[in-house]
Amino acid sequence: MAEAIGNCRCGKVVMAVTGEPVMTSACHCDGCKAMTASAFSLSALVPEAGFAVRSGEVVLGGARTPGLDHYFCPDCKSWLFTRIDGLDGLVNLRSPLFDRPDWSWPFIETMTAEKFHWVEVPAVHAYEGFPPMAAFETLMDEFSDRRPG
């Protein structure tokens, strides 16, 4: 796969990914809705070994939820990626920031208990909260068989 490039809104932070996502998702939690000013956030979970911030600096921000480290551009405040405790070796990217539209197709949707009633996404799996950690390996295997693009 060719390198995928993503950047914040102002362009000061440029990120690169080699390799493919291991899963994609839409999150409907109130925190994601607040940070995106939208009905949900879209993300792609990628191996950390193939991820790099090529230029610019990133800062921690967001709600500072235990177990979630949200990284932002300090200039334009774009939410760029999240590191999640328990998913070591993986980075959860805001997929619409990258030059790969297929990365924004949500394989799973999470936090549907907080979902706006009118929202519909084409996810294969839906969870009222987050999937149990024990389910991630099976979900990632299934995603690799179904991933579009």
DSSP file (Angstrom, degrees, kcal/mol; ACC not computed):
  #  RESIDUE AA STRUCTURE BP1 BP2  ACC     N-H-->O    O-->H-N    N-H-->O    O-->H-N    TCO  KAPPA ALPHA  PHI   PSI    X-CA   Y-CA   Z-CA
    1    1 A M              0   0    0      0, 0.0    18,-0.2     0, 0.0     3,-0.1   0.000 360.0 360.0 360.0 141.9    0.0    0.0    0.0
    2    2 A A        -     0   0    0      1,-0.1    17,-0.3    16,-0.1     2,-0.1  -0.348 360.0 -84.4 -72.0 160.6    1.1    3.5   -0.7
    3    3 A E        -     0   0    0     15,-0.1     2,-0.4    -2,-0.1    15,-0.2  -0.444  39.9-140.9 -66.9 136.8    1.6    5.9    2.1
    4    4 A A  E     -A   17   0A   0     13,-2.9    13,-2.3    -2,-0.1     2,-0.4  -0.844  15.6-155.6 -98.7 138.5   -1.6    7.7    3.3
    5    5 A I  E     +A   16   0A   0     -2,-0.4    94,-2.0    11,-0.2     2,-0.3  -0.925  14.9 173.9-118.3 139.2   -1.2   11.4    4.2
    6    6 A G  E     -AB  15  98A   0      9,-2.4     9,-3.4    -2,-0.4     2,-0.3  -0.956   3.8-176.6-137.5 158.0   -3.5   13.4    6.5
    7    7 A N  E     -A   14   0A   0     90,-1.5     7,-0.2    -2,-0.3     5,-0.0  -0.987  28.0-103.4-151.3 161.4   -3.3   16.8    8.0
    8    8 A C        -     0   0    0      5,-1.8     3,-0.4    -2,-0.3     7,-0.0  -0.156  50.5 -92.1 -73.3 177.6   -5.1   19.2   10.3
    9    9 A R  S    S+     0   0    0      1,-0.2    -1,-0.1     2,-0.1    68,-0.0   0.888 126.7  43.0 -63.6 -39.9   -7.3   22.0    9.0
   10   10 A C  S    S-     0   0    0      1,-0.0    -1,-0.2     3,-0.0     0, 0.0   0.626 106.4-126.1 -83.6 -12.0   -4.5   24.6    9.0
   11   11 A G  S    S+     0   0    0     -3,-0.4    -2,-0.1     2,-0.2    -1,-0.0   0.447  78.2 115.7  85.6   0.0   -2.0   22.2    7.5
   12   12 A K  S    S+     0   0    0      1,-0.1     2,-0.6    -5,-0.0    -3,-0.0   0.810  71.0  56.7 -74.2 -28.0    0.7   22.7   10.2
   13   13 A V        -     0   0    0     43,-0.1    -5,-1.8    41,-0.1     2,-0.4  -0.920  69.1-177.0-105.6 122.7    0.4   19.1   11.4
   14   14 A V  E     -AC   7  55A   0     41,-1.9    40,-2.4    -2,-0.6    41,-1.5  -0.976   3.9-169.1-119.1 130.4    1.0   16.4    8.7
   15   15 A M  E     -AC   6  53A   0     -9,-3.4    -9,-2.4    -2,-0.4     2,-0.4  -0.853   3.4-160.6-118.2 152.9    0.6   12.7    9.5
   16   16 A A  E     -AC   5  52A   0     36,-2.8    36,-2.2    -2,-0.3     2,-0.4  -0.987   3.4-168.8-134.4 145.2    1.6    9.7    7.5
   17   17 A V  E     -AC   4  51A   0    -13,-2.3   -13,-2.9    -2,-0.4     2,-0.5  -0.998   5.0-165.7-133.4 129.7    0.5    6.0    7.7
   18   18 A T        +     0   0    0     32,-2.4     2,-0.2    -2,-0.4   -15,-0.1  -0.956  64.7  25.7-108.6 135.6    2.0    3.0    5.9
   19   19 A G  S    S-     0   0    0     -2,-0.5   -15,-0.1   -17,-0.3    -2,-0.1  -0.437  92.5 -70.9 102.5 177.5   -0.2    0.0    6.0
   20   20 A E        -     0   0    0     -2,-0.2    30,-0.1     1,-0.1    -2,-0.1  -0.711  49.3 -93.4-108.4 157.6   -4.0   -0.4    6.2
   21   21 A P        -     0   0    0      0, 0.0    25,-0.3     0, 0.0     3,-0.1  -0.316  19.4-147.4 -62.5 152.5   -6.4    0.1    9.1
   22   22 A V  S    S-     0   0    0     23,-3.4     2,-0.3     1,-0.4   122,-0.2   0.567  81.2  -6.4 -95.5 -13.1   -7.2   -2.9   11.3
   23   23 A M  E     -D   45   0B   0     22,-1.0    22,-3.3   120,-0.1    -1,-0.4  -0.927  60.4-148.3-171.5 154.4  -10.7   -1.5   11.9
   24   24 A T  E     +D   44   0B   0     -2,-0.3    84,-1.6    20,-0.2    83,-0.5  -0.921  22.9 175.3-126.4 156.0  -12.9    1.6   11.2
   25   25 A S  E     -De  43 108B   0     18,-2.4    18,-2.5    -2,-0.3     2,-0.4  -0.984  31.2-137.7-155.5 163.7  -15.7    3.0   13.3
   26   26 A A  E     -De  42 109B   0     82,-1.8    84,-2.5    -2,-0.3     2,-0.5  -0.999  24.8-157.2-120.8 128.5  -18.2    5.7   14.0
   27   27 A C  E     -De  41 110B   0     14,-2.4    14,-2.0    -2,-0.4    84,-0.2  -0.930  12.7-173.6-111.5 129.9  -18.6    6.8   17.7
   28   28 A H        +     0   0    0     82,-2.3    83,-0.1    -2,-0.5    -1,-0.1   0.216  38.0 133.4-103.9  12.7  -21.8    8.4   18.8
   29   29 A C     >  -     0   0    0      1,-0.1     4,-2.4    81,-0.1     5,-0.2  -0.252  67.8-117.0 -66.9 154.9  -20.7    9.3   22.4
   30   30 A D  H  > S+     0   0    0      1,-0.2     4,-2.1     2,-0.2     5,-0.1   0.837 114.4  56.8 -60.3 -33.7  -21.5   12.8   23.6
   31   31 A G  H  > S+     0   0    0      2,-0.2     4,-2.6     1,-0.2    -1,-0.2   0.933 108.3  45.1 -63.7 -46.9  -17.7   13.5   23.9
   32   32 A C  H  > S+     0   0    0      1,-0.2     4,-2.1     2,-0.2     6,-0.3   0.904 111.9  52.9 -63.8 -40.8  -17.1   12.7   20.2
   33   33 A K  H  X>S+     0   0    0     -4,-2.4     4,-1.5     1,-0.2     5,-1.1   0.906 111.8  46.2 -61.5 -39.6  -20.1   14.7   19.2
   34   34 A A  H  <5S+     0   0    0     -4,-2.1    -2,-0.2     1,-0.2    -1,-0.2   0.912 113.3  48.0 -69.1 -41.6  -18.8   17.7   21.2
   35   35 A M  H  <5S+     0   0    0     -4,-2.6    44,-0.2     1,-0.2    -1,-0.2   0.774 122.9  33.7 -73.1 -24.2  -15.2   17.5   19.8
   36   36 A T  H  <5S-     0   0    0     -4,-2.1    -1,-0.2     2,-0.2    -2,-0.2   0.574  95.8-134.9-102.1 -11.8  -16.4   17.1   16.2
   37   37 A A  T  <5S+     0   0    0     -4,-1.5     2,-0.2    -5,-0.2    -3,-0.2   0.905  75.0  98.9  53.6  42.2  -19.5   19.4   16.4
   38   38 A S  S   <S-     0   0    0     -5,-1.1    -1,-0.2    -6,-0.3    -2,-0.2  -0.801  93.9 -92.0-144.1-177.5  -21.2   16.6   14.5
   39   39 A A  S    S-     0   0    0     -2,-0.2    77,-0.4     1,-0.2     2,-0.3   0.661 102.0 -13.5 -78.9 -16.8  -23.5   13.6   15.1
   40   40 A F        -     0   0    0     -8,-0.2     2,-0.4    -7,-0.1   -12,-0.2  -0.966  67.1-111.4-168.7 168.7  -20.6   11.2   15.4
   41   41 A S  E     -D   27   0B   0    -14,-2.0   -14,-2.4    -2,-0.3     2,-0.4  -0.890  22.8-144.3-111.8 149.2  -16.8   10.9   14.9
   42   42 A L  E     +D   26   0B   0     -2,-0.4    53,-0.6   -16,-0.2     2,-0.3  -0.907  25.2 172.1-110.8 139.1  -15.2    8.6   12.3
   43   43 A S  E     -DF  25  94B   0    -18,-2.5   -18,-2.4    -2,-0.4     2,-0.4  -0.976  27.4-148.0-146.9 160.2  -12.0    6.9   12.9
   44   44 A A  E     -DF  24  93B   0     49,-1.8    49,-2.8    -2,-0.3     2,-0.6  -0.999  18.8-141.9-127.5 126.9   -9.5    4.3   11.6
   45   45 A L  E     +DF  23  92B   0    -22,-3.3   -23,-3.4    -2,-0.4   -22,-1.0  -0.805  30.6 176.7 -90.7 119.0   -7.5    2.2   14.0
   46   46 A V  E     - F   0  91B   0     45,-2.9    45,-2.8    -2,-0.6     2,-0.2  -0.879  37.8 -91.9-124.9 154.3   -4.0    1.7   12.6
   47   47 A P  E >   - F   0  90B   0      0, 0.0     3,-1.3     0, 0.0    43,-0.3  -0.454  30.5-137.3 -63.1 131.8   -0.8    0.0   13.8
   48   48 A E  G >  S+     0   0    0     41,-3.0     3,-1.8     1,-0.3    42,-0.2   0.830  99.9  67.3 -59.5 -33.6    1.3    2.5   15.7
   49   49 A A  G 3  S+     0   0    0     40,-0.5    -1,-0.3     1,-0.3    41,-0.1   0.773 104.1  44.0 -61.2 -26.2    4.5    1.2   13.9
   50   50 A G  G <  S+     0   0    0     -3,-1.3   -32,-2.4   -30,-0.1     2,-0.4   0.270  99.1  90.9-100.6  10.9    3.2    2.6   10.6
   51   51 A F  E <   +C   17   0A   0     -3,-1.8     2,-0.3   -34,-0.2   -34,-0.2  -0.875  46.9 165.5-111.6 138.6    2.1    5.9   11.9
   52   52 A A  E     -C   16   0A   0    -36,-2.2   -36,-2.8    -2,-0.4     2,-0.8  -0.992  38.2-132.5-149.2 143.1    4.1    9.1   12.1
   53   53 A V  E     -C   15   0A   0     -2,-0.3   -38,-0.3   -38,-0.2     3,-0.1  -0.881  28.5-172.5 -88.3 110.8    3.6   12.8   12.7
   54   54 A R  E     +     0   0A   0    -40,-2.4     2,-0.3    -2,-0.8   -39,-0.2   0.850  61.7   3.2 -79.3 -36.8    5.7   14.2    9.8
   55   55 A S  E    S+C   14   0A   0    -41,-1.5   -41,-1.9    -3,-0.1    -1,-0.2  -0.994 103.1  29.6-150.4 155.0    5.5   17.8   10.6
   56   56 A G  S    S-     0   0    0     -2,-0.3     2,-0.3   -43,-0.2   -43,-0.1  -0.132  76.9 -84.3  86.9 172.7    4.2   20.1   13.3
   57   57 A E        -     0   0    0     -2,-0.0     2,-0.3   -44,-0.0   -45,-0.0  -0.848  31.5-149.6-115.4 152.3    3.5   19.5   17.0
   58   58 A V        -     0   0    0     -2,-0.3     2,-0.3    15,-0.2    15,-0.2  -0.898   9.0-160.3-119.6 153.5    0.6   17.9   18.6
   59   59 A V  E     -G   72   0B   0     13,-2.4    13,-2.9    -2,-0.3     2,-0.2  -0.944  24.9-106.9-130.3 152.5   -0.9   18.5   22.1
   60   60 A L  E     +G   71   0B   0     -2,-0.3     2,-0.2    11,-0.2    11,-0.2  -0.529  56.5 136.5 -72.1 143.7   -3.1   16.6   24.5
   61   61 A G  E >   +G   70   0B   0      9,-2.3     3,-0.8    -2,-0.2     9,-0.6  -0.806  14.8  81.0-161.4-157.0   -6.6   18.0   24.7
   62   62 A G  T 3  S-     0   0    0     -2,-0.2    10,-0.0     1,-0.2    -2,-0.0  -0.393 103.3 -32.1  76.8-155.6  -10.3   17.1   24.8
   63   63 A A  T 3  S-     0   0    0     -2,-0.1    -1,-0.2     1,-0.0     6,-0.0   0.520  72.4-128.6 -80.3  -5.5  -12.1   16.0   27.9
   64   64 A R    <   -     0   0    0     -3,-0.8    -2,-0.1     1,-0.2     5,-0.1   0.921  37.3-172.8  55.2  46.2   -9.0   14.2   29.4
   65   65 A T    >   -     0   0    0      3,-0.1     3,-2.4     1,-0.1    -1,-0.2  -0.522  32.3-101.7 -69.7 130.7  -11.0   11.0   29.8
   66   66 A P  T 3  S+     0   0    0      0, 0.0    -1,-0.1     0, 0.0     3,-0.1  -0.314 109.3  19.8 -55.6 132.6   -9.1    8.4   31.8
   67   67 A G  T 3  S+     0   0    0      1,-0.1    18,-2.8    -3,-0.1     2,-0.4   0.329 111.4  87.0  89.7  -6.9   -7.8    5.8   29.3
   68   68 A L  E <   - H   0  84B   0     -3,-2.4     2,-0.6    16,-0.2    16,-0.2  -0.979  53.3-170.3-129.4 120.1   -8.1    8.1   26.3
   69   69 A D  E     - H   0  83B   0     14,-2.6    14,-2.4    -2,-0.4     2,-0.4  -0.933  12.6-162.5-108.8 110.4   -5.4   10.5   25.2
   70   70 A H  E     -GH  61  82B   0     -2,-0.6    -9,-2.3    -9,-0.6     2,-0.4  -0.794   4.4-154.4 -95.6 130.5   -6.8   12.8   22.5
   71   71 A Y  E     +GH  60  81B   0     10,-3.3     9,-2.8    -2,-0.4    10,-1.2  -0.876  15.7 177.8-111.5 139.9   -4.2   14.7   20.4
   72   72 A F  E     -GH  59  79B   0    -13,-2.9   -13,-2.4    -2,-0.4     7,-0.2  -0.856  37.7-100.6-133.1 161.3   -4.9   18.0   18.6
   73   73 A C     >  -     0   0    0      5,-1.8     4,-1.4    -2,-0.3   -15,-0.2  -0.769  30.4-144.1 -77.7 128.4   -3.2   20.7   16.5
   74   74 A P  T  4 S+     0   0    0      0, 0.0    -1,-0.1     0, 0.0   -16,-0.1   0.700  93.8  45.9 -70.2 -16.4   -2.3   23.5   18.9
   75   75 A D  T  4 S+     0   0    0      3,-0.1    -2,-0.0     1,-0.1    -3,-0.0   0.938 128.1  17.2 -90.9 -57.2   -3.0   26.1   16.2
   76   76 A C  T  4 S-     0   0    0      2,-0.1    -1,-0.1     0, 0.0   -67,-0.0   0.537  93.9-130.4 -96.1  -6.1   -6.3   25.2   14.5
   77   77 A K     <  +     0   0    0     -4,-1.4     2,-0.1     1,-0.2   -16,-0.0   0.634  45.1 164.9  68.4  16.1   -7.5   22.8   17.3
   78   78 A S        -     0   0    0      1,-0.1    -5,-1.8    -6,-0.1     2,-0.6  -0.431  41.7-122.8 -62.7 135.5   -8.3   20.0   14.9
   79   79 A W  E     +H   72   0B   0    -44,-0.2    -7,-0.2    -7,-0.2     3,-0.1  -0.740  39.0 171.9 -80.0 121.3   -8.7   16.6   16.7
   80   80 A L  E     -     0   0B   0     -9,-2.8    14,-2.5    -2,-0.6     2,-0.3   0.878  48.0 -22.4-103.7 -51.0   -6.2   14.4   15.0
   81   81 A F  E     -HI  71  93B   0    -10,-1.2   -10,-3.3    12,-0.2     2,-0.4  -0.979  47.6-137.8-160.9 166.5   -5.9   11.0   16.8
   82   82 A T  E     -HI  70  92B   0     10,-2.3    10,-2.8    -2,-0.3     2,-0.5  -0.991   6.9-148.1-134.9 139.8   -6.4    9.2   20.1
   83   83 A R  E     -H   69   0B   0    -14,-2.4   -14,-2.6    -2,-0.4     2,-0.5  -0.941  21.6-155.7-105.2 131.8   -4.4    6.6   22.0
   84   84 A I  E >   -H   68   0B   0     -2,-0.5     3,-2.1     6,-0.4   -16,-0.2  -0.930  17.2-120.8-116.3 123.7   -6.6    4.2   23.9
   85   85 A D  T 3  S+     0   0    0    -18,-2.8     0, 0.0    -2,-0.5     0, 0.0  -0.369 102.4  28.9 -57.4 136.1   -5.5    2.2   27.0
   86   86 A G  T 3  S+     0   0    0     -2,-0.0    -1,-0.3    47,-0.0   -19,-0.0   0.156 104.5  79.8  95.3 -18.2   -5.8   -1.5   26.3
   87   87 A L    X   +     0   0    0     -3,-2.1     3,-1.5     3,-0.1    -3,-0.3  -0.366  67.7 173.9-113.0  51.4   -5.2   -1.1   22.5
   88   88 A D  T 3   +     0   0    0      1,-0.3     3,-0.1    -5,-0.1    -3,-0.0  -0.262  63.0  29.3 -60.5 143.0   -1.4   -0.8   22.8
   89   89 A G  T 3  S+     0   0    0      1,-0.3   -41,-3.0   -42,-0.1   -40,-0.5   0.481 106.3  93.6  84.5   3.1    0.4   -0.6   19.5
   90   90 A L  E <   -F   47   0B   0     -3,-1.5     2,-0.4   -43,-0.3    -6,-0.4  -0.935  56.8-156.3-127.8 151.7   -2.6    1.0   17.8
   91   91 A V  E     -F   46   0B   0    -45,-2.8   -45,-2.9    -2,-0.3     2,-0.8  -0.990  14.0-140.8-126.1 135.1   -3.5    4.6   17.1
   92   92 A N  E     -FI  45  82B   0    -10,-2.8   -10,-2.3    -2,-0.4   -47,-0.2  -0.840  27.4-165.4 -99.7 102.4   -7.1    5.7   16.5
   93   93 A L  E     -FI  44  81B   0    -49,-2.8   -49,-1.8    -2,-0.8     2,-1.3  -0.537  31.1-114.0 -88.5 149.3   -7.0    8.3   13.7
   94   94 A R  E >   -F   43   0B   0    -14,-2.5     3,-1.8   -51,-0.2   -51,-0.3  -0.739  37.1-157.8 -76.2  99.6   -9.7   10.8   12.6
   95   95 A S  G >  S+     0   0    0     -2,-1.3     3,-2.0   -53,-0.6     5,-0.4   0.766  79.8  66.4 -60.4 -33.8  -10.1    9.1    9.3
   96   96 A P  G 3  S+     0   0    0      0, 0.0    -1,-0.3     0, 0.0   -53,-0.1   0.674  91.2  67.7 -65.1 -11.3  -11.7   12.0    7.3
   97   97 A L  G <  S+     0   0    0     -3,-1.8   -90,-1.5   -17,-0.1     2,-0.2   0.611  91.3  80.2 -78.3 -11.4   -8.3   13.9    7.7
   98   98 A F  B <  S-B    6   0A   0     -3,-2.0   -92,-0.3   -92,-0.2     2,-0.1  -0.576  88.5-116.4-101.7 160.6   -6.6   11.4    5.4
   99   99 A D  S    S+     0   0    0    -94,-2.0   -93,-0.1    -2,-0.2    -1,-0.1   0.005  93.3  89.6 -82.0  30.0   -6.5   11.1    1.6
  100  100 A R    >   -     0   0    0     -5,-0.4     3,-2.0     1,-0.1     4,-0.3  -0.788  51.1-177.9-128.4  87.1   -8.2    7.7    1.8
  101  101 A P  G >  S+     0   0    0      0, 0.0     3,-1.9     0, 0.0     4,-0.2   0.811  81.3  66.6 -56.3 -30.7  -12.0    8.1    1.7
  102  102 A D  G >  S+     0   0    0      1,-0.3     3,-1.1     2,-0.2    -7,-0.0   0.734  88.2  68.1 -64.6 -20.1  -12.4    4.3    2.1
  103  103 A W  G <  S+     0   0    0     -3,-2.0    -1,-0.3     1,-0.2    -8,-0.2   0.638  90.6  63.4 -72.1 -13.0  -11.0    4.7    5.7
  104  104 A S  G <  S+     0   0    0     -3,-1.9    -1,-0.2    -4,-0.3    -2,-0.2   0.472  71.7 108.2 -92.6  -1.8  -14.1    6.6    6.7
  105  105 A W  S <  S-     0   0    0     -3,-1.1     2,-0.7    -4,-0.2   -81,-0.0  -0.666  72.8-132.0 -71.5 119.3  -16.5    3.7    6.1
  106  106 A P        -     0   0    0      0, 0.0   -81,-0.2     0, 0.0    18,-0.2  -0.658  27.0-178.6 -83.7 115.3  -17.5    2.6    9.6
  107  107 A F  S    S+     0   0    0     -2,-0.7    17,-2.2   -83,-0.5    18,-1.7   0.876  77.4  20.0 -73.6 -40.7  -17.2   -1.2   10.2
  108  108 A I  E     -ej  25 125B   0    -84,-1.6   -82,-1.8    15,-0.2     2,-0.4  -0.903  68.9-149.6-123.7 157.0  -18.5   -0.8   13.8
  109  109 A E  E     -ej  26 126B   0     16,-2.1    18,-2.1    -2,-0.3     2,-0.3  -0.994  18.1-163.3-123.9 139.5  -20.5    1.9   15.5
  110  110 A T  E     +e   27   0B   0    -84,-2.5   -82,-2.3    -2,-0.4    20,-0.2  -0.769  60.8  25.9-119.4 162.1  -20.0    2.5   19.2
  111  111 A M    >   +     0   0    0     18,-3.0     3,-1.9    -2,-0.3    17,-0.2   0.855  61.5 160.6  57.9  40.3  -21.9    4.3   22.0
  112  112 A T  G >   +     0   0    0     15,-2.5     3,-1.1    17,-0.3    16,-0.2   0.677  63.4  75.2 -67.3 -15.4  -25.2    3.9   20.2
  113  113 A A  G 3  S+     0   0    0     15,-1.5    -1,-0.3     1,-0.2    16,-0.1   0.752 103.1  40.3 -64.3 -21.8  -27.0    4.5   23.5
  114  114 A E  G <  S+     0   0    0     -3,-1.9    -1,-0.2    14,-0.3    -2,-0.2   0.276  91.5 125.8-106.7   8.3  -26.0    8.2   23.0
  115  115 A K    <   -     0   0    0     -3,-1.1     2,-0.2    -4,-0.1   -75,-0.1  -0.394  69.6-109.3 -71.5 140.2  -26.8    8.2   19.2
  116  116 A F    >   -     0   0    0    -77,-0.4     3,-1.8     1,-0.1    -1,-0.1  -0.512  30.7-124.2 -63.5 137.1  -29.2   10.7   17.8
  117  117 A H  T 3  S+     0   0    0      1,-0.3    -1,-0.1    -2,-0.2    -2,-0.1   0.719 106.9  54.1 -61.8 -21.7  -32.3    8.8   16.8
  118  118 A W  T 3  S+     0   0    0      2,-0.0     2,-0.4     0, 0.0    -1,-0.3   0.503  83.7 106.3 -91.6  -4.8  -32.1   10.0   13.2
  119  119 A V    <   +     0   0    0     -3,-1.8     2,-0.4   -80,-0.1    -4,-0.0  -0.608  42.2 177.7 -82.8 131.7  -28.5    8.9   12.5
  120  120 A E        +     0   0    0     -2,-0.4    -2,-0.0     2,-0.0    -3,-0.0  -0.999   0.4 177.0-130.0 129.3  -28.0    5.8   10.3
  121  121 A V        -     0   0    0     -2,-0.4     2,-0.3     2,-0.1   -12,-0.1  -0.928  38.4-117.4-127.1 156.5  -24.5    4.5    9.3
  122  122 A P        +     0   0    0      0, 0.0   -17,-0.0     0, 0.0   -13,-0.0   0.019  58.1 150.7 -84.5  31.9  -23.7    1.4    7.3
  123  123 A A        -     0   0    0     -2,-0.3   -16,-0.2     1,-0.1   -15,-0.2  -0.294  44.6-146.6 -65.8 146.7  -21.8   -0.3   10.2
  124  124 A V  S    S+     0   0    0    -17,-2.2     2,-0.4   -18,-0.2   -16,-0.2   0.816  85.7  32.2 -79.3 -34.6  -21.8   -4.1   10.3
  125  125 A H  E     -j  108   0B   0    -18,-1.7   -16,-2.1     2,-0.0     2,-0.4  -0.955  67.5-164.4-127.6 144.6  -21.7   -4.2   14.1
  126  126 A A  E     -j  109   0B   0     -2,-0.4     2,-0.4   -18,-0.2   -16,-0.2  -0.986   2.6-169.2-130.7 141.2  -23.3   -1.8   16.7
  127  127 A Y        -     0   0    0    -18,-2.1   -15,-2.5    -2,-0.4   -14,-0.2  -0.993  24.7-144.0-131.0 133.8  -22.6   -1.5   20.4
  128  128 A E  S    S+     0   0    0     -2,-0.4   -15,-1.5   -17,-0.2   -14,-0.3   0.835  97.8   0.2 -62.8 -32.0  -24.5    0.4   23.0
  129  129 A G  S    S-     0   0    0    -18,-0.2   -18,-3.0     1,-0.2   -17,-0.3   0.020 118.5 -45.2-119.6-130.0  -21.1    1.2   24.6
  130  130 A F        -     0   0    0    -20,-0.2    -1,-0.2   -19,-0.1    -2,-0.1  -0.820  65.0 -97.5-105.6 152.4  -17.7    0.0   23.4
  131  131 A P        -     0   0    0      0, 0.0     5,-0.1     0, 0.0    -1,-0.1  -0.358  49.5 -96.6 -62.4 148.5  -17.0   -3.5   22.3
  132  132 A P    >>  -     0   0    0      0, 0.0     3,-2.3     0, 0.0     4,-0.6  -0.409  31.2-118.6 -63.2 144.5  -15.4   -5.7   25.0
  133  133 A M  G >4 S+     0   0    0      1,-0.3     3,-1.2     2,-0.2     4,-0.5   0.843 114.3  62.9 -53.6 -35.0  -11.6   -5.8   24.7
  134  134 A A  G 34 S+     0   0    0      1,-0.2     4,-0.4     2,-0.1    -1,-0.3   0.716  98.8  56.5 -64.3 -20.1  -11.9   -9.6   24.2
  135  135 A A  G <> S+     0   0    0     -3,-2.3     4,-2.6     1,-0.2    -1,-0.2   0.635  83.9  83.8 -85.9 -14.9  -13.9   -8.9   21.0
  136  136 A F  H <X S+     0   0    0     -3,-1.2     4,-3.0    -4,-0.6     5,-0.2   0.882  86.5  52.3 -62.2 -41.2  -11.3   -6.8   19.2
  137  137 A E  H  > S+     0   0    0     -4,-0.5     4,-2.1    -3,-0.2    -1,-0.2   0.936 113.4  44.2 -61.3 -45.6   -9.3   -9.6   17.8
  138  138 A T  H  > S+     0   0    0     -4,-0.4     4,-2.4     2,-0.2    -2,-0.2   0.914 114.5  49.9 -64.1 -43.5  -12.3  -11.2   16.2
  139  139 A L  H  X S+     0   0    0     -4,-2.6     4,-2.8     1,-0.2    -2,-0.2   0.915 110.3  49.7 -61.9 -43.4  -13.6   -7.9   14.9
  140  140 A M  H  X S+     0   0    0     -4,-3.0     4,-2.1     2,-0.2    -1,-0.2   0.891 110.7  50.3 -64.6 -38.7  -10.2   -7.0   13.4
  141  141 A D  H  X S+     0   0    0     -4,-2.1     4,-1.0    -5,-0.2    -2,-0.2   0.934 113.0  45.9 -62.7 -45.6  -10.1  -10.4   11.6
  142  142 A E  H >X S+     0   0    0     -4,-2.4     4,-1.1     1,-0.2     3,-0.6   0.902 110.4  54.0 -64.4 -41.1  -13.6   -9.9   10.2
  143  143 A F  H >X S+     0   0    0     -4,-2.8     4,-2.4     1,-0.2     3,-0.7   0.910 102.7  56.8 -59.3 -42.8  -12.8   -6.3    9.2
  144  144 A S  H 3< S+     0   0    0     -4,-2.1    -1,-0.2     1,-0.3    -2,-0.2   0.801 108.7  48.0 -62.3 -26.8   -9.8   -7.5    7.2
  145  145 A D  H << S+     0   0    0     -4,-1.0    -1,-0.3    -3,-0.6    -2,-0.2   0.731 122.1  33.2 -80.8 -23.7  -12.1   -9.8    5.2
  146  146 A R  H << S+     0   0    0     -4,-1.1    -2,-0.2    -3,-0.7    -3,-0.2   0.552  80.0 131.6-110.2 -11.8  -14.7   -7.1    4.5
  147  147 A R     <  -     0   0    0     -4,-2.4   -44,-0.1    -5,-0.2     2,-0.0  -0.146  50.8-134.5 -53.8 129.0  -12.7   -3.9    4.2
  148  148 A P              0   0    0      0, 0.0    -1,-0.1     0, 0.0   -43,-0.1  -0.304 360.0 360.0 -75.6 167.3  -13.7   -1.9    1.1
  149  149 A G              0   0    0     -2,-0.0    -2,-0.1   -48,-0.0   -47,-0.1   0.433 360.0 360.0  94.4 360.0  -11.1   -0.3   -1.2
